[in-house]
Structure formats: C-alpha cells, structure tokens
Amino acid sequence: MGLAFVKCIGLLALLASGVRSQEKKRPIMLDSSGGFNVAGKIIQNPRNPNMTLSCDHGYMEYFIPWTPRKTSLVMWHSSSTQTWQNRFDGGEGFKDMFLRRDYPVYLWDAPRLGRANWACERTTYTPDYRDQGNFVAWNFGPSYPNFWPDTQFPASNKTAWQQATSGRYVEYDTTANINLQANAAAVAADSYKIGDSIVYLTNSAAGLRAQLAVTMSNTTNTKAIVAYESFGYVFPDNLNITAGVPFGPVIVPVEQFKKLAKLPAIQFIFSDHRSEDFIYLSQARRSAKLINMYGGNAEVLLLGKDAGLKGSTHIAFQDMDNDKVADLLDEFLKKNRLDHYVDDRTGNSQASERAWRRWAGLPRRWR
C-alpha cells in the first residue's frame, strides 16, 4: 500500500510538472492586432500652400489578447522597440511574455523615431561611433570588452552583441524633442485608444519622457510607471535644481509634478553593479522621495541587492533571466491591483485559464 501510494504521488507530481511546463508555453491567443498614428500636425509647403506634409506623429502598434486584462502595457524605449520583442540571443521577450499573461501590449515609437520618423523640421544624422561606449552604459561590464563575471548578457554569443548594437534607431536627445515625444504620449493616453488603465514600461531615456508625459496628461488614465534604469528625472520648480540637457533634470511647475504623486505606483528599477553615487540612481531616490512627500507611491528597486538578480544589466528585461524580471513585474501589477481582467473586477484569471486549457486539451488544474 505504501509503495503504491508513493508511486501515485510521483505520478501526480510528474503530471503537475508537465502541466506547469505547458502553462509556461501557453499559446498567445489574440483578439486583434494592428497599429495607428497619434498626435502630430500637418504643415504646408511655404511655396505652395496646397501641398502639405503630415509629420511629428507617434506610432502605436498593438496586440490585444483573446481574454484581455484591463491594464495596457505600453512598452517604450527611447531608441528601439525591438528590445521589447525578443532577447538579443533570440529568447522570448517581454512582449510575448505578457501577451501570454493576457495583458494588452502596445509598442510605442515616439515622434521622429523608428516607424514615426517623419519630422516637421530638418534633421541631421552624423555617424557616432558609440558601440564600445554603450557596452559600459548598458552595464555589461566595467570596460569594453570586459563583461562582469556574473553578467546576464549572453557574453559568449557574438551574434547577441551584434543584435544589441544594431537594434537601435537614430535618437535625437534634445529638449525640444523630449517635449515633443512626451506630449505625443500624453495625447495617446488621453485619447482612450490605449485604454483607461495604462502602465508605461520604459528603459533608459524613455523613463524621463514617460514621467514628463504624465505631467502633461489631462486624464488619470495612466496608472503606473515601471522604469528600467531611467536616464533622467522630472523635478518641481520649487527646489533649487538646475535643468540639464539632454537627460535632465527636467523642471516643471510643482502642480504638474504632483500628477506623478497621483499615480497608484511608480517603480524605478536599477541593475546590479550600480553604486549609490551613480547619478541616475541618486536622482531616482530623490525623485521618489519627493513624489512620496506629495502623497505618492514611488519606490526604487535594486535588482541585485533587493531582488537577488545578480549580473542584471541596463536592459534587464533583455537579460537571460528575464523570466525572473517578468515575475517581479507580475508582483508589482498584482500588488497595485493592476492585474484585473476586463470582465472580472476581482482579477480572477480562471476564465482565461479555462479557455486556453480547452484549446490545448489540458486537464483541469489540480486543486
């Protein structure tokens, strides 16, 4: 009897393990996908007013799951949407990870960037030989080509390094362009076309732009910002802080700054091997303190020290352990009640699970 019982338990454990494995690879079931342009303006040819140009708009690509959650994840990088699509080594990226979790995903190309690069003004591009400098800026290691011993970047994969250095658009880091891009994002948020519960997932200088977008918005549709290593921060004008270019600080009227304090949550995330005197980490701590002083809910999370994710990089959602980074985002969304389904105010995912289990021919979950 004892042996039979042990065998039965072992069989159940094996079945459960198989189900969990299939759950991790659950299919992505979409209701719709597509894209649209946002904001921008139409200018006339000064020599012929009958000839016009539509320009300075942003481009939003969207993916809506079959059984969507209420919160939309707007994935925003200041120079490339590719970083959200898949890892540099070809592994699964945040876009698919969170579509599997039933979150509507929006990939945002801000004005004059990528698929929205039709500018209303003359632009100039000069090659800037920065690959080796980016190696350090992206926190792959202390100096090129010396990776951190515990790096979560696939250091031995030369193709991954080439993908990382190639996966960029031309980026115009000027005060005027930062304001243009932030304003377009605010227009998108206020349009309700991306829902009324929006979380910005940002990386690098997009974090600055997302903060500024919140201060420009006229609705409360934006619910949170999760900024992976934001390079730049917004501060109120009632402090003795000098504005900087191109990555801030950006100074706004105090009443606009208070809009950040009205968001249910803000999380500034930093990778491993960042010292406390790293300029953007110190700015993040000061920004979070000010936001909380006005009644907000902002925090700084160190992936290495606080979450135990050693070797994490500037682009943590691209790291080889990005599934663990995704789990942290899961916890954040659940903690702040941003994980509810459209048709379920309790956040219960049973309907979604039943749908995909029927599709996959899986048994009901063991309780």
C-alpha positions in Angstrom: 0.0 0.0 0.0 2.8 2.4 0.9 4.7 1.8 -2.3 1.5 2.2 -4.4 0.8 5.4 -2.6 4.3 6.7 -3.3 4.0 5.8 -7.0 0.7 7.6 -7.2 2.1 10.7 -5.6 5.1 10.5 -8.0 2.8 10.2 -11.0 0.7 13.2 -9.8 3.9 15.2 -9.4 5.0 14.3 -12.9 1.6 15.2 -14.4 1.7 18.5 -12.5 5.2 19.2 -13.7 4.1 18.6 -17.3 1.1 20.9 -16.9 3.3 23.6 -15.5 5.7 23.2 -18.4 2.8 23.6 -20.9 1.5 26.6 -18.9 4.8 28.3 -19.4 4.4 27.8 -23.2 0.7 28.6 -23.3 -0.3 29.8 -26.7 -0.7 33.5 -27.5 -4.3 33.9 -28.4 -5.1 37.4 -29.9 -8.4 39.1 -30.5 -6.7 41.7 -32.7 -3.5 43.4 -33.6 -2.6 46.4 -35.6 -1.3 50.0 -35.4 -2.2 53.6 -35.6 -0.7 57.1 -35.6 -1.0 59.5 -32.7 -0.8 63.3 -32.5 1.4 65.2 -35.0 0.4 68.0 -37.3 0.0 69.0 -40.9 2.3 71.6 -42.3 2.1 73.5 -45.6 4.7 74.0 -48.2 5.7 77.7 -47.9 6.0 77.9 -51.7 2.7 76.1 -52.4 0.1 76.0 -49.5 -1.9 73.3 -51.4 0.9 70.9 -50.7 1.1 69.5 -47.2 3.1 67.1 -45.0 1.7 65.1 -42.1 4.6 64.8 -39.6 5.7 64.7 -35.9 3.2 61.9 -35.1 3.9 58.9 -33.0 3.2 55.3 -34.0 1.5 52.7 -31.7 1.5 49.0 -32.6 -1.0 47.0 -30.5 -1.7 43.4 -29.6 -5.0 42.6 -27.8 -5.3 39.1 -26.2 -8.4 37.0 -26.6 -9.3 37.4 -22.9 -7.6 40.7 -22.0 -6.8 42.1 -18.7 -7.9 45.7 -18.1 -4.4 47.2 -17.8 -2.5 48.0 -21.0 1.3 47.8 -21.0 2.9 50.5 -23.2 6.4 49.4 -23.9 8.6 52.4 -24.6 12.3 52.6 -25.4 13.9 55.9 -26.4 15.6 54.3 -29.4 14.2 50.9 -30.2 11.0 48.8 -29.9 13.0 45.7 -30.8 14.3 45.5 -27.2 10.8 44.5 -26.1 10.1 42.0 -28.8 12.7 39.3 -28.1 16.1 38.9 -26.3 19.3 39.7 -28.2 20.1 35.9 -28.2 16.7 35.1 -29.7 14.9 34.2 -26.4 11.4 35.3 -25.6 11.0 39.0 -24.9 8.6 40.9 -22.7 6.1 41.5 -25.5 5.3 37.8 -25.8 5.7 37.0 -22.1 3.0 39.5 -21.1 0.7 38.6 -24.0 0.8 35.1 -22.6 -0.3 36.7 -19.3 -3.2 38.3 -21.2 -2.0 41.9 -20.9 -2.8 44.1 -23.9 0.7 45.2 -25.2 1.4 48.4 -27.1 4.8 49.1 -28.7 5.4 52.9 -28.9 7.5 54.6 -31.5 7.6 58.3 -30.4 7.7 61.1 -33.0 10.9 61.3 -35.1 11.8 57.7 -34.0 11.7 54.4 -35.9 8.3 54.0 -37.7 7.3 57.6 -36.8 10.4 59.3 -38.2 8.6 61.8 -40.5 9.7 65.0 -38.9 8.3 68.5 -39.4 11.8 70.0 -39.2 15.0 69.4 -40.9 17.1 66.7 -39.1 20.8 65.8 -39.5 22.4 62.5 -38.9 26.1 62.1 -38.3 27.5 58.6 -37.5 28.5 58.4 -33.9 30.9 55.6 -33.1 29.4 54.6 -29.8 29.2 50.8 -29.7 32.0 50.4 -27.2 30.8 53.3 -25.1 27.3 51.6 -25.0 28.9 48.5 -23.6 29.6 50.4 -20.4 26.5 52.5 -20.4 24.4 49.3 -20.7 26.2 47.9 -17.7 27.5 44.8 -19.5 30.9 45.3 -17.8 33.3 47.9 -16.3 35.1 48.4 -19.6 34.9 47.1 -23.2 35.1 44.2 -23.8 35.3 43.0 -20.2 31.9 41.6 -19.1 31.0 41.4 -15.4 31.8 37.8 -14.4 28.1 37.2 -13.4 26.6 39.2 -16.3 23.2 38.1 -17.5 24.0 39.2 -21.0 25.0 36.2 -23.2 28.6 37.2 -23.3 29.9 34.3 -25.4 27.3 34.9 -28.1 28.8 37.3 -30.6 25.5 37.4 -32.6 23.8 38.7 -29.5 26.3 41.5 -29.2 25.7 42.4 -32.8 22.0 42.3 -32.3 22.3 44.7 -29.3 24.4 47.2 -31.2 22.2 47.0 -34.3 18.8 47.2 -32.6 18.6 51.0 -32.5 17.0 53.9 -34.3 18.5 57.4 -34.7 17.7 59.2 -31.5 17.5 62.9 -31.1 18.2 63.8 -27.4 17.2 67.4 -27.4 14.9 69.3 -25.0 12.6 70.1 -27.9 12.4 66.5 -29.0 11.9 65.2 -25.5 8.9 67.5 -25.0 7.6 66.6 -28.4 7.7 62.9 -27.7 6.3 63.3 -24.1 3.4 65.4 -25.4 2.5 62.8 -28.1 2.5 60.1 -25.4 0.2 62.2 -23.3 -2.2 62.7 -26.3 -2.2 58.9 -26.8 -3.0 58.3 -23.1 -5.8 60.9 -23.1 -7.3 59.5 -26.3 -8.6 56.3 -24.6 -7.4 54.4 -27.6 -5.0 52.5 -25.4 -7.4 52.1 -22.6 -8.0 53.9 -19.3 -5.6 51.8 -17.2 -2.1 52.3 -18.6 1.3 51.2 -17.3 4.4 52.6 -19.0 7.2 50.1 -19.2 10.3 52.2 -20.0 14.0 51.8 -20.5 16.8 54.3 -20.4 15.8 57.9 -21.5 12.2 56.8 -22.2 11.8 56.9 -18.4 12.3 60.6 -18.4 9.9 61.0 -21.3 7.2 58.9 -19.6 7.4 61.0 -16.4 7.1 64.1 -18.4 4.1 62.7 -20.3 2.3 62.1 -17.0 2.8 65.8 -16.1 1.3 66.8 -19.5 -1.7 64.4 -19.4 -5.2 65.8 -18.7 -6.7 62.5 -17.6 -6.0 59.8 -14.9 -5.7 57.0 -17.5 -2.0 56.4 -16.7 -1.8 54.2 -13.5 1.9 53.4 -13.2 5.4 53.8 -14.5 7.9 50.9 -14.3 11.2 52.4 -15.4 14.2 50.2 -16.0 17.2 52.4 -15.4 15.6 55.7 -16.2 18.3 58.1 -17.5 16.7 61.4 -16.5 14.0 62.6 -14.0 11.4 65.3 -13.6 11.6 67.7 -10.6 9.3 70.5 -9.4 10.2 74.1 -9.8 10.1 75.0 -6.1 13.5 73.5 -5.5 16.9 74.8 -6.3 17.6 72.2 -9.1 19.2 73.2 -12.3 17.8 71.8 -15.5 20.1 69.7 -17.6 20.5 68.5 -21.2 19.9 66.0 -22.7 18.9 63.7 -19.9 17.5 66.2 -17.4 16.8 67.1 -14.8 13.6 68.5 -16.4 12.0 71.1 -14.3 8.1 71.5 -14.3 5.7 73.6 -12.3 5.0 72.0 -8.9 1.4 71.4 -9.7 2.3 69.4 -12.8 4.9 67.4 -10.8 2.1 66.5 -8.3 0.5 64.5 -11.1 3.2 61.9 -10.6 2.1 61.6 -7.0 -1.4 60.8 -8.1 -0.4 57.6 -9.9 -1.1 54.4 -7.9 2.5 53.4 -8.2 5.9 54.2 -9.7 8.9 51.9 -9.6 12.4 52.9 -10.6 14.5 49.8 -11.2 18.3 49.6 -11.4 20.6 46.8 -12.4 23.3 45.1 -10.5 26.8 46.7 -10.2 25.4 50.2 -9.8 26.9 52.2 -6.9 24.8 54.6 -4.8 26.7 57.5 -6.3 25.6 56.6 -9.9 24.0 59.9 -10.9 20.7 58.5 -12.1 20.3 56.2 -9.1 20.8 59.2 -6.8 18.3 61.2 -8.8 15.8 58.3 -8.7 16.0 58.2 -4.9 15.5 62.0 -4.7 12.6 61.9 -7.2 10.8 59.0 -5.3 11.2 60.9 -2.0 9.6 64.0 -3.5 6.8 62.1 -5.1 6.0 60.3 -1.8 6.2 63.7 0.1 3.3 64.8 -2.1 1.3 61.6 -1.2 2.6 59.3 -4.0 3.7 55.8 -4.1 7.2 55.6 -5.6 10.0 53.2 -4.9 13.5 52.3 -6.0 14.3 48.6 -6.6 17.8 47.4 -7.0 17.7 44.1 -8.9 20.9 42.8 -7.5 20.7 43.9 -3.8 16.9 43.9 -3.3 15.8 41.1 -5.7 18.8 38.9 -5.8 19.2 39.1 -9.6 23.0 39.3 -9.8 24.6 40.4 -13.0 21.5 42.2 -14.3 22.1 44.8 -16.9 20.8 48.2 -18.0 18.3 46.3 -20.2 17.2 43.8 -17.6 14.1 42.7 -19.5 16.5 41.5 -22.2 18.7 39.5 -19.7 19.0 35.7 -19.9 17.0 35.6 -16.6 14.3 38.0 -17.9 11.6 35.5 -16.8 12.6 36.4 -13.2 12.4 40.1 -14.1 9.0 39.4 -15.5 7.9 37.7 -12.3 8.9 40.9 -10.4 6.6 42.9 -12.7 3.9 40.4 -12.2 4.2 41.0 -8.4 4.1 44.8 -8.9 1.0 44.7 -11.0 -0.8 42.4 -8.6 0.3 44.4 -5.5 -1.1 47.5 -7.1 -4.4 45.9 -8.3 -3.5 46.3 -11.9 -3.9 42.7 -12.9 -7.7 42.5 -13.2 -9.4 41.1 -16.3 -11.8 43.3 -18.3 -14.8 41.1 -17.4 -13.7 40.3 -13.8 -13.3 43.0 -11.2 -11.6 40.6 -8.8 -8.6 39.9 -11.0 -9.5 36.3 -11.2 -7.9 34.5 -14.2 -10.0 31.4 -14.1 -11.9 32.2 -17.3 -8.7 32.8 -19.2 -7.2 29.5 -17.9 -10.3 27.5 -18.8 -10.2 29.0 -22.3 -6.6 28.1 -23.1 -6.8 24.7 -21.3 -9.7 23.7 -23.5 -7.8 24.9 -26.6 -4.7 22.9 -25.5 -6.7 19.8 -24.4 -5.2 20.0 -20.9 -7.0 18.6 -17.8 -8.4 21.0 -15.2 -5.9 22.3 -12.8 -5.4 20.2 -9.6 -6.7 22.0 -6.6 
